[in-house]
């Protein structure tokens, strides 16, 4: 689920006052002069599939049940056989429901936003928090698209701007504990989001950052559209 602003940045200062804009879940309005370009949330299906890997979990338990059924010494239909099968099926169902429940919790408690000055992640299943990532500390970004059309945008911040892994999870790349990299998960239109982000960074860049409009998109993602590894 996502919402688009006008998708453009003003070419000249606006002389008339505008109504304050809010990011969903953030009580304070955006500062004067800052505009909301895009906001959206991860989808439950994409999170369940590409973050918690419910399909792999289902295949694993199906294989384990089949292996047990062929190797058990108990006679099919006996009380011990039925009891053992019920325990194993119940365990598999519990794990599957836990994965789907976590996916739903992530999808319903997360919200991403791109403004003219920063990237905002409103995350936290138990303790909601807003993580602000100003464009000036972004080092690079990449977009990955999965076979089902959903995808993710990965972000790398400049050294010295570390964001706590526990605060980001699961909105971060796995196995990057020392230098966590934020990830916008479960996006329905990942390439469009990456393009909006790249353009916003380019338009926000000034002479001190030495980022020109024509090259800022390359700095953001190496090349927008290059898939990132699935599940990372």
N, C-alpha and C positions, 0 to 999 in steps of 0.2 A: 504494500500500500504506500503510495507516495503522492505528494502534492507539489505542483510546480508553481513558482512565482511567475513573473513575466519572463524569467530566464535571461534577462539582459541587464547590463549595468549602465547607469546614466553616462552619457558622453560629456555632460556639463552639469554643474551644480543645480539642484532644484531650488527655485526661489520661493515656492509656496510650501508651507508646513504640511507634513504628511502624518496620517494617523499612526500611532506607535504600532510596531509589529512585535508579535510574541512567538517564541518557539514553544511548541506543545510541551507541557510539563515544566516549563521554566516560568516562574512567577514574574520575573522582571522583563520589561520590554527591551528590545534592542537599542543600543545607544544611538543618538542622533547621527544620521548619515550612513548608518549600517542597514542593509536591506536583506531580507530573506529571499534566497534564490530557489531553494528546493528543500523539502523535508519529506521524510517517509519512514516506514518501519519495515523490519524484516518480516517475511512471510513464514508462517508456522511450517508449512510443507517443506520449504527450502531449508530451514534450520534443522528440521528433523532428519532430512535426507543428507545434507552436506556438513552438518556440524555434529549431530549425534548419531549419524549413520544407522538409522533404524533398519534399513534393508540388510546391511551386513550383520547386524545383531540377529535379525530374523533367520538369515541363512545359517549363522553359527548354531543357533539353538535347534533349528531343524536338522542340521547334520548330526548334532550330538544326540538328539532323540532317535534318529534313524540308526546311528551306531549302537546305542544302547539296546534298541529293539532287536537288532540282529545278533548281539553278543550276550544278552542276558541269559542266565541259566533258568530263570523262572518261566513257567509255562504261561503262554498268552491266555488271558481270561482268569488266571488265578488271583486270589486276593492280594498276594504280594506284588504280582505283576501290575495289577490295576493301581494299587497304592503308590508304587514307584512311578508309574506313568503320570498319575495325578500330581505328584510332587514336582516332577520335572516340567510338566506343562505349566503348572502354577508359577514356578520360578521364571520360566521363559516369558509368561504373560506379565509378570510383575516388572521384569526388566524392560520389556517393550513399552508398557504403560508409563514407566518412569522416564524413558527417553522421550516419549511423546509429550508427557506432562512438562518436562523441562523445555522442550521446543515451544510449547504453547506459552509457558511463562516468559521465555525470552522474547517471543514475538509480541506479547501484550505489554511488556514493561520496557521495551526499547524504542527509541525514537532518534533518528538521525536528521541533521539539518546542515545546510551549506548557506552561509551568508556571504556578503561581499568582503568580509574580513577574516572569517574563520570557519572551521569545521566543528560542529557540536555533536557529541554523543550523549544522549540521555539514557543511561543504562542503570542496571542494578535490580535484581529480582527481589532481594530482601531489603536493601538500603539504596534507594534511588539516588543517583547523583548525576551531575552534568559535568562532562569532560570537555573543556574548551581547548582546541588546537589552533592557534593563530597560524595563518598562512606563512608568516615569516620564519617559523620553525620547521616547516615541512621540507624534507630532503628529497623524497621521491614518492611515487605511488604507482600502483599497478592494478589492472582490472582483469578478472578471471570470469569466464562464462562457462557454465556447465551445459551438458547435453539437453537438459530440460528448459534451457533458456534463462534460468536464474543465474545469479552470479554474485560477485563480491568485489569490493574495492579495498585494496590493502594500502596502508599508509606507513611511511617510514619518517620518523622525526629526526632532526639533527642531533648529534651527540650533545649530551648535557641537558637534554629535555626528556628524561626518562619518565614514563608513565607506569604506575604500579600494575603488574600483571594481574593481581587479584582484583583490582578495580575494573580492569578491562574485560576479563573473562566472561563469556566466551567470544567477546568481540575483539579477538586478537589472534595472531598466528600462533600455532602450537609450537612448542620447543624453542620459543624465543624468550626465555625467562629473564636473561640479563638485559636484553634490549627489546622489550615488548613492542610489537608493531600493531597498531589498531587496525581493525578490519570492519568495514561496513558489510554485514552479513545479510544473506537472504534477499538480495535486491531483485525485483522483477525486471528492471531495465538497467542493468549495471553499466553498460556502455554509455547510456545517456547521462547517468549520474557522474561517471568519470569525466565526460566531456564538460559538464557544467562545472565540476570542481577545477578542471584544468583551466578553463576560461576565467573562472573567478580568480584563481591565483595569478594568472597572467595580467588581468585587468587591475588587480590590487598591487602589483609590483611597482616599485618606484625606482628612481635612479640609484639609490643606495644598494638595492638588492641586485642590480645589474641583470634583471630578468626582462627581456624584451617580449612583447606580445607574440611575435612569430615563433619564439623558441620555448616559451613557458610550458606549453603542453608537453613537449618532449622532456623537459626537466621533471615534470610531474609523474610521468609514467613510463619513461623510456620509449614507449610507443603505445598510445591508447589502443586497446584491442588485443594486446598480447596476453594470452591466458596465463593466470597464475595457477600454480599447482592446486588441484582440488583437495579440499579438506585441510588446508594449512592456513 
